[in-house]
Amino acid sequence: MLAGRKLRIHYAATGQAPPWRIVDPIGLVTVRERGYLLATRAGADRSYRLSRVLAAEEPPEPAERPSRVDLDRAWRERCARFLSDDHIIVLARVRPARRDDLLDNVVAVRAEEPDHDGWLRLEVAFQDLRHAEWALWQLGAQAEALTPQSLRAALHDRAAAIVGRYAARPT
């Protein structure tokens, strides 16, 4: 990246087979102890979580990028654009021991603070309702969705179906 060349990365995006991508790197940022590569691909802004980069190569072609970049501003602008898309924002509580399990499945963390009873309260973004339901279901009784009500209802219906299935005696 410092040499000013393009970067070829093998990137494992959520729910996709990991393709190779050629990007023009702009810079690296660390947010909540996670590293991200800010880059452009085919002229469009992109952000890549470093933990999902499986391999990287440096082709000889020069990168197309501005000579000066304000990384803080670039990150804030990308976050704002990203969160304005059709994501679902969830307020959840989680046991501290399961925090990383939850964060591994969100697309963004908007806020985090300790709750009064030792749990953590987080405002997080998911791709959609189905994604949020799946991620919180994985945590069982170690997490609780507080909002939106549609997510609480979906988790309730799922739990009720399981209870119903196991309440009847097998024949």
Backbone as CSV, one residue per row, in Angstrom:
resi,resn,N_x,N_y,N_z,CA_x,CA_y,CA_z,C_x,C_y,C_z
1,MET,0.812,-1.180,0.000,0.000,0.000,0.000,0.867,1.261,0.000
2,LEU,1.921,1.248,0.772,2.789,2.425,0.852,3.522,2.683,-0.455
3,ALA,3.685,1.654,-1.269,4.391,1.816,-2.532,3.516,2.476,-3.592
4,GLY,2.225,2.658,-3.298,1.351,3.326,-4.253,0.894,2.435,-5.390
5,ARG,0.870,1.128,-5.169,0.426,0.197,-6.213,-0.964,-0.342,-5.897
6,LYS,-1.582,-0.894,-6.927,-2.858,-1.576,-6.738,-2.644,-2.748,-5.791
7,LEU,-3.726,-3.286,-5.273,-3.662,-4.426,-4.371,-4.668,-5.456,-4.860
8,ARG,-4.231,-6.692,-4.930,-5.122,-7.799,-5.297,-5.397,-8.570,-4.016
9,ILE,-6.690,-8.607,-3.611,-7.028,-9.263,-2.351,-8.012,-10.402,-2.580
10,HIS,-7.838,-11.438,-1.817,-8.771,-12.568,-1.772,-9.622,-12.307,-0.539
11,TYR,-10.880,-11.892,-0.770,-11.695,-11.335,0.313,-12.922,-12.190,0.563
12,ALA,-13.101,-12.594,1.823,-14.235,-13.428,2.223,-15.366,-12.545,2.745
13,ALA,-16.199,-12.048,1.844,-17.359,-11.250,2.253,-18.422,-12.183,2.813
14,THR,-19.251,-11.662,3.703,-20.299,-12.457,4.336,-21.259,-13.007,3.293
15,GLY,-21.483,-14.324,3.342,-22.465,-14.967,2.483,-22.061,-15.110,1.031
16,GLN,-20.788,-14.949,0.709,-20.328,-15.058,-0.679,-19.085,-15.926,-0.743
17,ALA,-18.885,-16.579,-1.887,-17.625,-17.275,-2.112,-16.535,-16.207,-2.205
18,PRO,-15.366,-16.445,-1.600,-14.334,-15.393,-1.598,-13.686,-15.197,-2.971
19,PRO,-13.983,-14.074,-3.614,-13.347,-13.794,-4.903,-12.041,-13.006,-4.724
20,TRP,-11.260,-12.972,-5.776,-10.115,-12.068,-5.826,-10.627,-10.743,-6.361
21,ARG,-10.147,-9.640,-5.780,-10.547,-8.304,-6.213,-9.294,-7.451,-6.353
22,ILE,-9.288,-6.598,-7.345,-8.185,-5.642,-7.490,-8.709,-4.282,-7.044
23,VAL,-8.007,-3.686,-6.078,-8.454,-2.422,-5.493,-7.315,-1.407,-5.524
24,ASP,-7.716,-0.160,-5.394,-6.765,0.932,-5.245,-6.788,1.328,-3.770
25,PRO,-5.771,0.933,-2.989,-5.781,1.230,-1.561,-5.613,2.723,-1.284
26,ILE,-6.348,3.174,-0.262,-6.262,4.576,0.155,-5.613,4.683,1.521
27,GLY,-5.990,3.786,2.443,-5.415,3.836,3.778,-6.004,2.776,4.682
28,LEU,-5.439,2.688,5.874,-5.892,1.741,6.887,-6.444,2.504,8.072
29,VAL,-7.564,2.008,8.639,-8.131,2.600,9.840,-8.423,1.484,10.838
30,THR,-8.415,1.835,12.106,-8.784,0.903,13.171,-9.968,1.501,13.904
31,VAL,-11.034,0.712,14.011,-12.254,1.140,14.681,-12.690,0.014,15.597
32,ARG,-12.834,0.311,16.895,-13.228,-0.687,17.892,-12.377,-1.948,17.776
33,GLU,-11.086,-1.754,17.713,-10.095,-2.827,17.685,-10.169,-3.700,16.430
34,ARG,-10.797,-3.204,15.369,-10.855,-3.922,14.094,-10.204,-3.048,13.027
35,GLY,-9.403,-3.684,12.187,-8.738,-2.958,11.123,-9.524,-3.028,9.827
36,TYR,-9.502,-1.920,9.071,-10.199,-1.842,7.795,-9.272,-1.227,6.751
37,LEU,-9.371,-1.727,5.543,-8.690,-1.153,4.395,-9.698,-0.281,3.667
38,LEU,-9.390,1.011,3.535,-10.203,1.898,2.713,-9.589,1.884,1.328
39,ALA,-10.423,1.675,0.327,-9.928,1.547,-1.035,-11.023,1.983,-2.002
40,THR,-10.666,2.013,-3.275,-11.663,2.151,-4.323,-11.531,0.942,-5.233
41,ARG,-12.654,0.563,-5.822,-12.649,-0.533,-6.794,-13.507,-0.067,-7.949
42,ALA,-12.913,-0.008,-9.113,-13.594,0.515,-10.302,-14.153,1.916,-10.022
43,GLY,-13.413,2.710,-9.249,-13.792,4.081,-8.957,-14.777,4.266,-7.815
44,ALA,-15.326,3.164,-7.280,-16.305,3.256,-6.192,-15.617,3.033,-4.846
45,ASP,-16.038,3.809,-3.832,-15.484,3.656,-2.488,-15.826,2.281,-1.926
46,ARG,-14.844,1.654,-1.294,-15.036,0.350,-0.662,-14.269,0.336,0.652
47,SER,-14.786,-0.454,1.603,-14.113,-0.690,2.881,-14.061,-2.189,3.089
48,TYR,-12.899,-2.698,3.473,-12.710,-4.137,3.651,-12.191,-4.412,5.060
49,ARG,-12.869,-5.305,5.770,-12.399,-5.701,7.098,-11.145,-6.548,6.913
50,LEU,-10.057,-6.164,7.561,-8.787,-6.863,7.372,-8.852,-8.330,7.779
51,SER,-9.658,-8.657,8.789,-9.753,-10.050,9.228,-10.384,-10.946,8.168
52,ARG,-11.020,-10.354,7.153,-11.640,-11.136,6.085,-10.769,-11.223,4.835
53,VAL,-9.616,-10.557,4.859,-8.684,-10.662,3.732,-7.894,-11.950,3.919
54,LEU,-8.112,-12.910,3.022,-7.469,-14.221,3.133,-6.052,-14.212,2.573
55,ALA,-5.816,-13.363,1.579,-4.488,-13.251,0.968,-4.431,-11.914,0.227
56,ALA,-3.221,-11.423,0.017,-3.037,-10.167,-0.712,-1.794,-10.264,-1.574
57,GLU,-1.872,-9.653,-2.746,-0.744,-9.595,-3.667,-0.607,-8.164,-4.167
58,GLU,0.601,-7.806,-4.560,0.864,-6.450,-5.035,1.199,-6.484,-6.519
59,PRO,0.217,-6.239,-7.398,0.524,-6.160,-8.832,1.410,-4.943,-9.118
60,PRO,2.071,-4.893,-10.249,2.983,-3.775,-10.530,2.286,-2.465,-10.922
61,GLU,0.978,-2.507,-11.233,0.289,-1.305,-11.689,0.161,-0.280,-10.563
62,PRO,0.327,1.012,-10.883,0.163,2.046,-9.862,-1.313,2.193,-9.475
63,ALA,-1.535,2.511,-8.224,-2.899,2.731,-7.735,-3.408,4.081,-8.209
64,GLU,-4.701,4.151,-8.436,-5.351,5.420,-8.773,-5.990,5.929,-7.493
65,ARG,-5.389,6.967,-6.926,-5.893,7.492,-5.667,-5.421,8.931,-5.494
66,PRO,-6.126,9.671,-4.641,-5.712,11.059,-4.405,-4.366,11.099,-3.682
67,SER,-3.650,12.183,-3.862,-2.337,12.308,-3.222,-2.458,12.535,-1.720
68,ARG,-3.554,13.162,-1.272,-3.773,13.402,0.164,-5.179,12.953,0.529
69,VAL,-5.288,12.287,1.665,-6.592,11.792,2.114,-6.724,12.031,3.610
70,ASP,-7.875,12.526,4.024,-8.215,12.639,5.440,-8.946,11.354,5.805
71,LEU,-8.221,10.392,6.387,-8.796,9.076,6.667,-9.963,9.149,7.648
72,ASP,-9.870,10.006,8.657,-10.987,10.144,9.606,-12.257,10.580,8.881
73,ARG,-12.133,11.596,8.052,-13.290,12.092,7.318,-13.802,11.039,6.340
74,ALA,-12.892,10.375,5.641,-13.294,9.338,4.684,-14.057,8.217,5.380
75,TRP,-13.589,7.801,6.560,-14.273,6.742,7.305,-15.667,7.204,7.744
76,ARG,-15.765,8.423,8.282,-17.068,8.944,8.726,-18.059,9.016,7.566
77,GLU,-17.595,9.483,6.415,-18.477,9.598,5.255,-18.940,8.223,4.775
78,ARG,-18.032,7.261,4.759,-18.403,5.903,4.324,-19.388,5.269,5.296
79,CYS,-19.160,5.466,6.583,-20.090,4.925,7.580,-21.473,5.527,7.407
80,ALA,-21.535,6.826,7.213,-22.829,7.494,7.055,-23.556,6.971,5.813
81,ARG,-22.849,6.824,4.707,-23.474,6.284,3.487,-23.929,4.853,3.705
82,PHE,-23.068,4.063,4.333,-23.366,2.654,4.570,-24.611,2.491,5.429
83,LEU,-24.707,3.264,6.504,-25.835,3.132,7.421,-27.109,3.744,6.866
84,SER,-27.014,4.545,5.816,-28.229,5.105,5.223,-28.854,4.126,4.239
85,ASP,-28.164,3.049,3.905,-28.734,2.016,3.035,-29.858,1.299,3.772
86,ASP,-30.396,0.269,3.192,-31.556,-0.429,3.750,-31.193,-1.414,4.839
87,HIS,-30.375,-1.021,5.776,-30.028,-1.881,6.899,-31.048,-1.716,8.012
88,ILE,-31.108,-2.721,8.875,-31.985,-2.648,10.041,-31.117,-2.310,11.254
89,ILE,-31.541,-1.333,12.012,-30.815,-0.927,13.211,-31.475,-1.610,14.407
90,VAL,-30.658,-2.264,15.226,-31.146,-3.062,16.346,-30.511,-2.560,17.636
91,LEU,-31.331,-2.392,18.648,-30.831,-2.146,19.995,-30.908,-3.487,20.707
92,ALA,-29.773,-3.966,21.195,-29.712,-5.294,21.809,-28.902,-5.239,23.086
93,ARG,-29.177,-6.213,23.942,-28.367,-6.441,25.136,-27.689,-7.786,24.944
94,VAL,-26.437,-7.869,25.420,-25.687,-9.119,25.273,-24.778,-9.287,26.485
95,ARG,-24.598,-10.527,26.890,-23.637,-10.818,27.952,-22.245,-10.487,27.422
96,PRO,-21.372,-9.893,28.253,-20.034,-9.523,27.781,-19.258,-10.683,27.159
97,ALA,-19.435,-11.892,27.662,-18.710,-13.044,27.117,-19.122,-13.362,25.680
98,ARG,-20.280,-12.881,25.240,-20.765,-13.156,23.883,-20.693,-11.931,22.964
99,ARG,-20.109,-10.846,23.459,-20.010,-9.607,22.680,-19.371,-9.837,21.317
100,ASP,-18.207,-10.490,21.292,-17.503,-10.692,20.027,-18.290,-11.582,19.080
101,ASP,-19.032,-12.542,19.622,-19.865,-13.401,18.772,-20.928,-12.564,18.065
102,LEU,-21.517,-11.614,18.777,-22.495,-10.728,18.148,-21.810,-9.834,17.120
103,LEU,-20.699,-9.213,17.509,-20.038,-8.265,16.609,-19.486,-8.926,15.358
104,ASP,-19.198,-10.208,15.418,-18.737,-10.918,14.223,-19.824,-11.005,13.161
105,ASN,-21.077,-10.765,13.545,-22.188,-10.927,12.616,-22.905,-9.640,12.244
106,VAL,-22.483,-8.513,12.777,-23.139,-7.252,12.432,-22.397,-6.598,11.270
107,VAL,-23.102,-5.687,10.600,-22.431,-4.931,9.543,-21.831,-3.640,10.067
108,ALA,-22.334,-3.167,11.220,-21.769,-1.958,11.826,-22.221,-1.851,13.277
109,VAL,-21.376,-1.227,14.085,-21.711,-0.919,15.478,-21.868,0.589,15.562
110,ARG,-23.036,1.030,16.014,-23.287,2.470,16.119,-23.033,2.989,17.522
111,ALA,-23.275,2.156,18.530,-23.057,2.581,19.918,-22.898,1.349,20.789
112,GLU,-22.177,1.533,21.894,-21.971,0.446,22.851,-21.756,1.056,24.222
113,GLU,-22.467,0.504,25.226,-22.286,0.972,26.595,-22.674,-0.140,27.567
114,PRO,-22.125,-0.116,28.766,-22.528,-1.119,29.766,-23.961,-0.851,30.210
115,ASP,-24.694,-1.923,30.474,-26.044,-1.802,30.996,-25.985,-1.896,32.517
116,HIS,-27.063,-1.598,33.199,-27.081,-1.526,34.658,-26.831,-2.868,35.338
117,ASP,-27.043,-3.982,34.652,-26.930,-5.298,35.289,-25.716,-6.109,34.833
118,GLY,-24.719,-5.443,34.262,-23.510,-6.131,33.834,-23.529,-6.578,32.387
119,TRP,-24.674,-6.509,31.736,-24.758,-6.817,30.317,-24.240,-5.605,29.540
120,LEU,-24.084,-5.755,28.228,-23.719,-4.637,27.356,-24.930,-4.274,26.511
121,ARG,-25.106,-2.999,26.276,-26.185,-2.508,25.418,-25.524,-1.986,24.147
122,LEU,-25.942,-2.516,23.010,-25.339,-2.140,21.735,-26.397,-1.729,20.731
123,GLU,-26.080,-0.717,19.956,-26.899,-0.358,18.806,-26.097,-0.791,17.585
124,VAL,-26.644,-1.748,16.833,-25.918,-2.370,15.731,-26.779,-2.395,14.474
125,ALA,-26.131,-2.528,13.336,-26.832,-2.617,12.055,-26.645,-4.016,11.478
126,PHE,-27.726,-4.543,10.926,-27.710,-5.823,10.221,-28.176,-5.590,8.792
127,GLN,-27.919,-6.553,7.920,-28.317,-6.418,6.519,-29.823,-6.278,6.377
128,ASP,-30.566,-7.072,7.145,-32.023,-7.050,7.082,-32.570,-7.781,8.304
129,LEU,-33.884,-7.878,8.392,-34.516,-8.521,9.542,-34.096,-9.977,9.671
130,ARG,-34.040,-10.684,8.578,-33.654,-12.099,8.616,-32.242,-12.285,9.163
131,HIS,-31.329,-11.429,8.749,-29.946,-11.479,9.226,-29.899,-11.214,10.736
132,ALA,-30.642,-10.210,11.199,-30.667,-9.884,12.635,-31.254,-11.031,13.437
133,GLU,-32.341,-11.610,12.949,-32.972,-12.727,13.650,-31.999,-13.897,13.772
134,TRP,-31.337,-14.241,12.680,-30.381,-15.355,12.687,-29.250,-15.094,13.686
135,ALA,-28.672,-13.895,13.646,-27.517,-13.588,14.493,-27.878,-13.623,15.974
136,LEU,-29.011,-13.056,16.337,-29.399,-13.041,17.748,-29.852,-14.421,18.213
137,TRP,-30.470,-15.195,17.332,-30.888,-16.557,17.692,-29.669,-17.405,18.049
138,GLN,-28.558,-17.178,17.387,-27.333,-17.945,17.651,-26.845,-17.761,19.093
139,LEU,-27.187,-16.638,19.698,-26.719,-16.323,21.046,-27.663,-16.807,22.135
140,GLY,-28.826,-17.321,21.756,-29.774,-17.877,22.715,-30.115,-16.888,23.823
141,ALA,-30.099,-17.374,25.051,-30.468,-16.557,26.209,-29.361,-15.588,26.622
142,GLN,-28.254,-15.573,25.899,-27.145,-14.673,26.209,-27.297,-13.310,25.542
143,ALA,-28.403,-13.119,24.802,-28.659,-11.843,24.137,-30.156,-11.578,24.134
144,GLU,-30.499,-10.306,24.010,-31.904,-9.906,23.948,-32.035,-8.730,22.990
145,ALA,-32.939,-8.859,22.030,-33.256,-7.744,21.136,-34.253,-6.840,21.851
146,LEU,-33.945,-5.570,21.945,-34.846,-4.611,22.579,-35.724,-3.907,21.545
147,THR,-35.144,-3.550,20.419,-35.875,-2.965,19.300,-35.195,-3.433,18.021
148,PRO,-35.910,-3.467,16.915,-37.293,-3.084,16.685,-38.260,-4.189,17.115
149,GLN,-39.510,-3.823,17.245,-40.529,-4.779,17.666,-40.670,-5.925,16.666
150,SER,-40.470,-5.656,15.391,-40.579,-6.720,14.377,-39.552,-7.825,14.624
151,LEU,-38.364,-7.471,15.085,-37.344,-8.468,15.401,-37.735,-9.236,16.658
152,ARG,-38.213,-8.537,17.664,-38.659,-9.213,18.892,-39.773,-10.210,18.563
153,ALA,-40.706,-9.813,17.706,-41.810,-10.701,17.326,-41.292,-11.923,16.557
154,ALA,-40.348,-11.712,15.658,-39.794,-12.836,14.889,-39.076,-13.827,15.805
155,LEU,-38.307,-13.321,16.764,-37.616,-14.207,17.713,-38.622,-14.923,18.619
156,HIS,-39.657,-14.216,19.035,-40.704,-14.829,19.858,-41.387,-15.961,19.093
157,ASP,-41.758,-15.703,17.841,-42.440,-16.725,17.033,-41.548,-17.947,16.829
158,ARG,-40.268,-17.716,16.610,-39.335,-18.829,16.433,-39.231,-19.652,17.716
159,ALA,-39.097,-18.974,18.851,-39.001,-19.675,20.137,-40.291,-20.444,20.430
160,ALA,-41.451,-19.829,20.136,-42.730,-20.502,20.373,-42.854,-21.754,19.507
161,ALA,-42.380,-21.708,18.282,-42.433,-22.883,17.407,-41.572,-24.018,17.962
162,ILE,-40.417,-23.683,18.510,-39.541,-24.709,19.101,-40.197,-25.301,20.343
163,VAL,-40.745,-24.436,21.192,-41.431,-24.916,22.395,-42.583,-25.836,21.990
164,GLY,-43.365,-25.432,20.996,-44.480,-26.251,20.539,-44.037,-27.611,20.011
165,ARG,-42.956,-27.608,19.293,-42.450,-28.867,18.730,-42.047,-29.834,19.830
166,TYR,-41.408,-29.344,20.881,-40.894,-30.215,21.916,-41.890,-30.408,23.070
167,ALA,-42.981,-29.681,23.089,-43.980,-29.856,24.136,-44.781,-31.141,23.914
168,ALA,-45.023,-31.496,22.655,-45.769,-32.717,22.350,-44.882,-33.929,22.545
169,ARG,-45.481,-34.995,22.998,-44.731,-36.232,23.176,-44.574,-36.931,21.824
170,PRO,-43.391,-37.473,21.560,-43.204,-38.185,20.276,-44.086,-39.438,20.250
171,THR,-44.527,-39.784,19.057,-45.395,-40.968,18.914,-44.586,-42.228,18.776
